[in-house]
Amino acid sequence: MQPFRGSAQEWNDLLAALPGPHLLQTWQWAQVKQAFGWKPQPVFWESGGTISAAAMVLGRRLPLRGFAARASLLYIPKGPLLQWKDADLYRQVLDDIQSFARRQGAIFLKIDPDVVLGRGVPGEQNAPDSPEGKALESELRQRDWRYSGDQVQFRNTVLVDLTPTEAELLARMKQKARYNIRLAERKGVRVRTGTEDDLAMLYEMYAETAARDGFVIRAQRYYRVVWETFMRAQGPRCEPLVAEVSGEPVAAIFLFHFAGTAYYLYGMSRQAHREKMPNHLLQWEAIRRARAAGDTVYDLWGAPEVFNESDNLWGVYRFKQGLGGQVQRTLGAWDFPAQPWLYRLYTGLIPRILDVMRLRGMARVRRNPGA
């Protein structure tokens, strides 16, 4: 395990050469998090002159006093990146990051690599489990890692294979999705590429969506930093797509690209003209643009933890399912308690703090959607 001393481009190129390169491991994502109090520490593993693994470790000091004043937490979002079928390699990586967490004085280290546990909805036909994923899950339990109660990212997602032709992609969609795409086109919905001049409007639309649908978002500055960083970046990048009716913005998404994968991270809409199905046309345009950019997979970013109507993501999942994607179930986030008793204290306290923050955040958004 060695510290990385190269440039942003060299880091992103390194990631792109490893199995499962992910947007949240890029240099640009680390810079976003650094702007909000995290310290990025890129590291890599080398064997025989070849880089075999890498991790962008994010660290954060906790505002504690007394003997725990130097306590911190560490997080490797969607990493480490390596060939997880290689048991010797992942055991070495786990050994090293556990030791690193202890040396850093961390309360715990969180990882959530995209290690596949299975594909498809459990219980349905063509929903195989992954032996490699189950083996790693068993290894983590033996090492006293804990399945995290704080799943920062979505554990499961829906992936659209972009390698077929456009006609084949449309044919794979549910009939209702195809109908809604054509309806939007007939009703005059048009999609354009957004610019930085649109960002204030898009955040206001996002805040309106959050207030309507009951989820919490951050203050505008956070999203401006994310969006501007990737809109200006070379390599990993993003483009806002804005759906309009007679020149009026009614819905939008942010489409991110990195190492052959497109990502749908943020979506927003107004109540006006929802019957014209702008969201379906936006997703179809995103698919077309991702293919044109050379991407082979479109990650729709999020599927239910439990695949029934009790899950809060069920309605969103049904929309994504209609686009012809396949569910991918992953390992999820796991915590290594480097200081077990502090970890128990932290995990007992933090959910209550987060509940208060969510309530305050929802109240703030309702009072001032553009803040």
C-alpha positions in Angstrom: 0.0 0.0 0.0 1.7 3.2 -1.2 0.6 6.8 -1.3 -0.1 8.1 -4.8 2.0 11.2 -5.9 0.8 11.8 -9.4 -1.6 14.1 -11.2 -5.4 14.1 -11.4 -5.2 12.7 -14.9 -2.8 10.0 -13.9 -5.0 8.9 -11.0 -8.1 8.7 -13.2 -6.2 6.8 -15.9 -5.0 4.4 -13.2 -8.6 3.8 -12.1 -9.8 3.2 -15.6 -7.3 0.4 -16.0 -8.6 -1.5 -12.9 -11.7 -3.7 -12.7 -14.9 -1.8 -11.9 -13.7 1.9 -12.1 -16.2 4.1 -10.4 -17.1 7.8 -10.6 -16.9 8.2 -6.8 -13.2 7.1 -6.8 -12.2 9.8 -9.2 -9.9 12.7 -8.4 -12.8 15.2 -9.1 -15.1 13.5 -6.6 -12.4 13.7 -4.0 -11.9 17.4 -4.6 -15.6 18.0 -4.1 -15.5 16.2 -0.8 -12.4 18.1 0.2 -14.3 21.4 -0.3 -16.7 20.1 2.5 -14.2 19.0 5.1 -12.9 15.6 3.9 -9.2 14.9 3.4 -8.5 12.7 0.3 -5.7 10.2 0.6 -5.1 8.3 -2.7 -3.3 5.0 -2.3 -2.4 2.0 -4.6 -1.0 -1.5 -4.5 1.6 -2.7 -6.9 2.7 -6.3 -7.7 5.4 -7.2 -10.2 5.6 -3.7 -11.6 1.8 -3.6 -12.2 -0.8 -1.7 -10.2 -3.2 -4.2 -8.9 -5.5 -2.1 -6.6 -6.3 1.5 -5.7 -8.4 3.4 -3.2 -9.3 7.1 -2.8 -9.6 7.2 1.0 -11.5 10.1 2.5 -10.8 11.0 6.1 -12.6 13.4 8.4 -11.8 14.5 11.9 -14.7 14.5 14.4 -15.3 17.5 16.6 -14.8 15.7 19.9 -13.0 16.8 23.0 -10.8 15.1 25.6 -9.1 11.8 25.0 -11.0 11.2 21.8 -10.2 14.7 20.3 -8.1 13.2 17.5 -10.7 10.6 16.5 -11.6 10.4 12.8 -13.6 8.3 10.4 -12.4 7.0 7.0 -14.5 6.2 4.0 -13.6 4.6 0.6 -16.7 5.4 -1.6 -17.4 2.6 -4.1 -13.9 1.1 -3.5 -11.3 -0.2 -3.1 -10.9 -1.1 -6.8 -9.3 -4.4 -7.5 -10.1 -7.9 -8.9 -12.3 -9.2 -6.1 -12.1 -12.7 -7.4 -8.4 -12.8 -6.4 -8.7 -13.9 -2.7 -5.0 -13.4 -2.0 -5.1 -9.8 -3.3 -8.2 -8.8 -1.4 -6.9 -10.2 1.8 -3.8 -8.2 1.4 -5.8 -5.1 0.7 -8.1 -5.7 3.7 -5.1 -6.3 6.0 -3.5 -3.0 4.8 -6.6 -0.8 5.1 -7.4 -2.2 8.6 -3.8 -1.3 9.7 -4.1 2.1 8.0 -7.4 2.8 9.9 -5.7 2.0 13.2 -2.6 4.2 12.5 -4.9 7.1 11.5 -6.7 6.9 14.9 -10.0 6.2 13.1 -13.1 5.1 15.0 -14.0 3.1 11.9 -13.4 2.6 8.2 -16.3 2.3 5.8 -16.1 0.6 2.4 -18.8 0.0 -0.2 -17.2 -1.6 -3.3 -19.5 -2.7 -6.1 -18.9 -6.3 -5.4 -21.8 -8.2 -6.9 -23.9 -10.5 -4.7 -26.3 -11.3 -7.5 -28.3 -10.0 -10.4 -32.0 -9.7 -10.9 -34.7 -9.6 -8.2 -34.3 -12.4 -5.6 -36.9 -15.1 -6.0 -37.5 -14.5 -9.7 -36.2 -16.5 -12.6 -32.7 -15.5 -14.0 -31.6 -14.0 -10.7 -28.3 -15.8 -10.0 -26.2 -15.2 -6.9 -22.5 -14.5 -7.1 -20.2 -17.0 -5.3 -17.4 -14.4 -5.2 -19.6 -11.9 -3.5 -20.8 -14.4 -0.9 -17.2 -15.4 -0.2 -16.1 -11.8 0.4 -19.1 -11.2 2.7 -18.0 -14.3 4.7 -14.4 -13.0 4.9 -15.6 -9.6 6.2 -17.6 -11.2 8.9 -14.7 -13.3 10.0 -12.6 -10.2 10.3 -15.3 -8.5 12.5 -16.4 -6.0 9.9 -20.0 -5.0 10.4 -22.7 -4.5 7.8 -23.3 -0.8 8.1 -26.4 0.8 9.4 -25.4 3.9 7.4 -25.6 2.9 3.8 -24.3 6.1 2.3 -24.8 4.9 -1.3 -27.5 2.7 -2.7 -26.7 -0.9 -2.1 -28.6 -2.0 -5.2 -29.0 -0.4 -8.6 -30.4 -0.9 -12.1 -28.0 -1.1 -15.0 -28.9 -0.7 -18.7 -26.7 -2.4 -21.2 -25.9 0.2 -23.9 -24.3 -2.2 -26.4 -27.4 -3.0 -28.4 -28.8 -0.8 -31.1 -31.2 2.0 -30.3 -34.0 -0.1 -31.8 -33.1 -3.0 -29.6 -32.9 -0.8 -26.5 -36.4 0.5 -27.2 -37.6 -3.0 -27.7 -36.2 -4.1 -24.3 -38.2 -1.4 -22.5 -41.7 -1.9 -21.1 -44.4 -1.1 -23.6 -45.6 1.8 -21.3 -42.1 3.3 -21.3 -42.0 3.3 -25.1 -45.5 4.8 -25.2 -44.5 7.6 -22.8 -41.4 8.5 -24.8 -43.4 8.9 -27.9 -46.2 10.8 -26.0 -43.6 13.3 -24.8 -42.3 13.9 -28.3 -45.9 14.3 -29.6 -46.8 16.7 -26.8 -43.9 19.0 -27.7 -41.4 18.1 -25.0 -37.9 19.0 -26.1 -34.5 18.2 -24.4 -31.5 20.5 -24.5 -28.1 20.5 -22.9 -27.9 22.8 -19.9 -25.2 25.2 -19.1 -23.8 26.7 -15.9 -26.3 29.5 -16.3 -29.0 27.0 -15.6 -27.6 25.7 -12.3 -29.5 28.1 -10.0 -32.8 27.2 -11.7 -32.0 23.5 -11.6 -31.3 23.6 -7.9 -34.6 25.4 -7.3 -36.3 22.7 -9.3 -34.4 20.0 -7.3 -35.6 21.7 -4.0 -39.1 21.7 -5.3 -38.9 18.0 -6.1 -37.5 17.2 -2.6 -40.3 19.1 -0.9 -42.9 17.4 -3.0 -41.5 13.9 -2.7 -40.3 14.1 0.9 -36.6 13.5 0.6 -33.7 15.7 2.0 -31.2 17.5 0.0 -28.2 19.7 0.9 -27.7 23.4 0.5 -27.3 24.8 -3.0 -23.5 25.3 -2.6 -22.8 21.6 -2.3 -24.6 20.8 -5.6 -23.0 23.8 -7.4 -19.6 22.5 -6.4 -20.4 19.0 -7.7 -22.0 20.2 -10.9 -19.4 22.8 -11.8 -16.5 20.5 -10.9 -17.6 17.8 -13.3 -19.0 20.1 -16.0 -15.5 21.7 -16.2 -13.5 18.5 -15.9 -11.6 16.5 -18.5 -12.2 12.8 -18.3 -15.0 12.3 -15.8 -17.6 14.8 -16.7 -21.3 15.6 -16.4 -23.9 17.3 -18.5 -27.3 18.6 -17.4 -30.2 17.6 -19.7 -33.2 20.0 -19.5 -36.7 19.0 -20.7 -38.8 22.0 -21.8 -42.3 22.6 -23.0 -42.7 25.8 -25.1 -39.3 27.0 -23.7 -40.3 26.4 -20.0 -38.0 24.0 -18.1 -40.2 21.3 -16.6 -37.7 18.5 -15.7 -34.0 17.8 -15.8 -31.3 15.2 -15.0 -27.5 15.3 -14.6 -25.8 12.7 -16.7 -22.2 11.8 -15.5 -19.6 9.8 -17.6 -16.5 8.0 -16.5 -14.5 5.0 -17.9 -17.3 3.6 -20.1 -20.2 4.0 -17.6 -22.8 6.7 -17.6 -24.5 7.6 -14.3 -27.9 9.1 -13.4 -27.1 10.9 -10.1 -29.6 13.7 -9.8 -33.1 14.1 -11.2 -35.7 16.9 -10.7 -39.0 18.0 -12.1 -41.8 20.5 -11.7 -45.5 19.7 -11.2 -46.3 21.5 -14.4 -46.7 19.4 -17.6 -46.1 16.1 -15.8 -48.8 14.5 -17.9 -46.6 15.1 -20.9 -44.0 12.5 -19.5 -40.8 14.6 -19.8 -38.9 12.3 -17.5 -39.3 9.4 -19.9 -38.0 11.5 -22.8 -35.1 12.7 -20.6 -34.0 9.1 -19.9 -34.2 8.1 -23.5 -32.1 11.1 -24.5 -29.6 10.2 -21.7 -29.3 6.7 -23.1 -28.8 8.0 -26.6 -26.1 10.5 -25.5 -24.3 7.9 -23.4 -24.1 5.5 -26.3 -22.8 8.3 -28.5 -20.1 9.1 -25.9 -18.9 5.5 -26.1 -20.4 4.3 -22.7 -21.4 0.7 -22.6 -23.4 0.8 -19.3 -25.9 3.2 -17.9 -26.2 3.1 -14.1 -29.6 4.4 -13.0 -28.3 4.8 -9.4 -30.5 3.1 -6.9 -32.9 0.2 -6.4 -34.8 -1.0 -3.4 -33.2 -2.8 -0.5 -36.3 -4.9 -0.3 -38.1 -5.7 -3.5 -41.7 -5.0 -2.7 -44.0 -2.1 -2.3 -43.0 -1.4 1.3 -39.7 0.0 0.2 -39.6 3.8 -0.3 -37.8 3.3 -3.7 -40.4 1.0 -5.1 -42.1 3.7 -7.3 -38.8 5.0 -8.6 -37.6 1.4 -9.2 -40.7 0.6 -11.3 -39.9 3.6 -13.5 -36.3 2.5 -13.9 -37.4 -1.1 -14.6 -39.5 0.2 -17.4 -36.4 1.4 -19.2 -35.2 -2.1 -19.7 -32.4 -2.4 -17.1 -31.3 -5.3 -14.9 -31.1 -5.2 -11.1 -27.6 -5.5 -9.7 -27.3 -6.4 -6.0 -24.1 -5.5 -4.3 -22.3 -6.1 -1.0 -23.3 -2.7 0.4 -21.4 -0.7 3.0 -19.4 -2.4 5.6 -17.6 -0.9 8.6 -14.3 -1.9 10.2 -14.5 -0.8 13.9 -10.8 0.2 14.5 -11.9 1.4 18.0 -14.9 -0.9 18.9 -16.2 0.9 21.9 -16.1 4.3 20.2 -17.7 2.7 17.2 -20.6 1.5 19.4 -21.0 5.0 20.9 -20.9 6.6 17.5 -23.3 4.3 15.8 -25.7 4.6 18.7 -25.7 8.4 18.6 -25.4 9.4 15.0 -28.8 8.1 13.8 -30.5 10.4 16.2 -28.4 13.3 15.1 -29.1 12.5 11.4 -32.9 12.3 12.1 -32.8 15.8 13.6 -30.7 17.1 10.6 -33.1 15.6 8.1 -36.1 17.2 9.7 -34.4 20.6 9.8 -33.3 20.2 6.2 -36.8 19.4 5.0 -38.1 22.4 6.9 -35.4 24.6 5.4 -36.1 23.5 1.8 -39.9 24.1 2.2 -39.3 27.6 3.6 -36.8 28.6 1.0 -36.5 26.3 -2.0 -33.7 28.3 -3.7 -31.4 28.5 -0.7 
